[in-house]
Amino acid sequence: MSASLKSRILEDVKSAMRARDKQRLGALRQVTAAIKQREVDTRTELDDAALLGVLEKMVKQRRESLEHYEKAGRRDLADQESFEIELIRAYMPQPLDEAGIEREVEAAIAEAGAASMRDMGKVMALLKARVQGRADMAAVSARVKDRLSGGG
């Protein structure tokens, strides 16, 4: 976990405690718990890329829950999930727009010298470092697959 981001999250936990903001404190504690769990599992301190992966996964889980709660008419739970998504996203870099994603895909394909689907792993490795936390990796992967299979 990056020292600056880690200290920022921990400072936000402290300020939420001081402000007695239970909702914010609860969400921040979930973030720190998920990060600590990953650090324990990997027995390493997370770098920025791994940290973004944790945050991205948490946002994805909350989006799925939000969808289910909305379908079930549970506005209270849906509101909580929306709050947590926004709180977590605040620690992530600005998302890329469609044009930005397209530029990154093109650059990675060119840099890897990719010509076919066999090169997809090389391209995705480059892209993961560049766009993780800023774009949905499943959508990026689909775009790369389309490009390398001759669809783009």
C-alpha positions as CSV (number, residue, x, y, z in Angstrom):
1,M,0.0,0.0,0.0
2,S,1.5,3.3,-1.0
3,A,2.6,5.3,2.0
4,S,0.9,8.5,0.9
5,L,-2.4,6.8,0.0
6,K,-2.2,4.6,3.1
7,S,-1.7,7.6,5.3
8,R,-4.5,9.5,3.6
9,I,-6.9,6.7,4.3
10,L,-5.8,6.4,7.9
11,E,-6.1,10.1,8.4
12,D,-9.6,10.0,6.9
13,V,-10.5,7.2,9.4
14,K,-9.3,9.4,12.3
15,S,-11.2,12.4,11.1
16,A,-14.4,10.3,10.6
17,M,-13.9,9.1,14.2
18,R,-13.5,12.6,15.5
19,A,-16.5,13.8,13.6
20,R,-18.5,10.8,14.8
21,D,-19.4,10.1,11.1
22,K,-20.5,6.4,11.6
23,Q,-21.4,5.8,7.9
24,R,-18.0,7.2,6.6
25,L,-16.1,5.4,9.4
26,G,-17.7,2.1,8.6
27,A,-17.0,2.3,4.9
28,L,-13.4,3.4,5.5
29,R,-12.9,0.5,7.9
30,Q,-14.1,-1.9,5.2
31,V,-11.5,-0.4,2.9
32,T,-8.6,-0.8,5.4
33,A,-9.8,-4.3,6.3
34,A,-9.8,-5.4,2.6
35,I,-6.3,-3.9,2.1
36,K,-4.9,-5.6,5.3
37,Q,-6.5,-8.9,4.3
38,R,-4.8,-8.8,0.9
39,E,-1.5,-7.8,2.6
40,V,-1.8,-10.8,5.0
41,D,-2.7,-13.1,2.1
42,T,0.2,-12.1,0.0
43,R,2.6,-11.4,3.0
44,T,3.7,-8.2,1.3
45,E,2.9,-4.5,1.6
46,L,0.7,-3.6,-1.4
47,D,2.1,-1.3,-4.1
48,D,-0.1,1.2,-5.9
49,A,-1.2,-1.3,-8.6
50,A,-2.2,-3.9,-6.1
51,L,-4.0,-1.3,-4.0
52,L,-5.9,-0.1,-7.1
53,G,-6.9,-3.8,-7.7
54,V,-8.3,-4.1,-4.2
55,L,-10.3,-0.8,-4.6
56,E,-11.5,-1.7,-8.0
57,K,-12.8,-5.1,-6.8
58,M,-14.6,-3.4,-3.9
59,V,-16.3,-1.0,-6.3
60,K,-17.3,-3.8,-8.6
61,Q,-18.8,-5.8,-5.6
62,R,-20.7,-2.8,-4.5
63,R,-22.1,-2.1,-8.0
64,E,-23.4,-5.6,-8.2
65,S,-25.0,-5.3,-4.7
66,L,-26.5,-1.9,-5.7
67,E,-28.1,-3.5,-8.7
68,H,-29.6,-6.3,-6.6
69,Y,-30.9,-3.9,-3.9
70,E,-32.5,-1.6,-6.5
71,K,-34.3,-4.6,-8.1
72,A,-35.5,-5.7,-4.7
73,G,-36.7,-2.2,-3.9
74,R,-34.3,-1.8,-0.9
75,R,-33.6,1.9,-1.3
76,D,-31.9,2.1,2.1
77,L,-29.3,-0.6,1.2
78,A,-28.9,0.8,-2.3
79,D,-28.2,4.3,-0.9
80,Q,-25.5,2.8,1.4
81,E,-23.9,1.0,-1.5
82,S,-23.9,4.2,-3.6
83,F,-22.3,6.1,-0.7
84,E,-19.5,3.4,-0.4
85,I,-18.9,3.4,-4.2
86,E,-18.4,7.2,-4.1
87,L,-16.2,7.0,-1.0
88,I,-13.9,4.3,-2.6
89,R,-13.8,6.0,-6.0
90,A,-12.4,9.2,-4.2
91,Y,-9.1,7.2,-3.6
92,M,-8.8,6.1,-7.2
93,P,-7.4,8.0,-10.2
94,Q,-9.8,9.8,-12.6
95,P,-11.5,7.3,-14.9
96,L,-10.5,7.3,-18.5
97,D,-13.1,8.3,-21.1
98,E,-13.7,6.1,-24.2
99,A,-11.2,8.0,-26.3
100,G,-8.5,7.7,-23.5
101,I,-9.1,3.9,-23.3
102,E,-8.8,3.6,-27.1
103,R,-5.5,5.6,-27.1
104,E,-4.1,3.4,-24.3
105,V,-5.1,0.2,-26.2
106,E,-3.6,1.4,-29.5
107,A,-0.4,2.4,-27.7
108,A,-0.1,-0.9,-25.9
109,I,-0.7,-2.9,-29.1
110,A,2.0,-0.9,-30.9
111,E,4.5,-1.1,-28.0
112,A,4.0,-4.9,-27.7
113,G,4.2,-5.3,-31.5
114,A,1.0,-7.3,-31.2
115,A,-0.3,-8.9,-34.4
116,S,-2.6,-11.7,-33.2
117,M,-4.5,-13.1,-30.2
118,R,-1.3,-14.8,-29.1
119,D,0.0,-11.4,-28.1
120,M,-2.9,-10.5,-25.9
121,G,-1.1,-11.4,-22.7
122,K,1.7,-8.9,-23.5
123,V,-0.8,-6.2,-24.4
124,M,-2.9,-6.7,-21.2
125,A,0.2,-6.7,-19.0
126,L,1.1,-3.3,-20.4
127,L,-2.4,-2.0,-20.1
128,K,-2.9,-3.2,-16.6
129,A,-0.1,-1.0,-15.3
130,R,-1.5,2.0,-17.2
131,V,-5.3,1.8,-16.8
132,Q,-6.1,-0.3,-13.7
133,G,-8.3,1.7,-11.5
134,R,-9.1,4.1,-14.3
135,A,-11.1,1.7,-16.6
136,D,-13.1,-1.5,-16.3
137,M,-10.4,-4.1,-17.1
138,A,-13.1,-6.5,-18.6
139,A,-14.1,-3.9,-21.1
140,V,-10.5,-3.1,-21.9
141,S,-9.8,-6.8,-22.4
142,A,-12.8,-7.1,-24.7
143,R,-11.5,-4.1,-26.7
144,V,-8.0,-5.6,-27.1
145,K,-9.5,-9.0,-28.1
146,D,-11.6,-7.2,-30.7
147,R,-8.6,-5.4,-32.1
148,L,-6.3,-8.4,-32.2
149,S,-8.9,-10.6,-33.8
150,G,-9.2,-8.1,-36.7
151,G,-12.4,-6.5,-35.6
152,G,-11.0,-3.0,-35.0
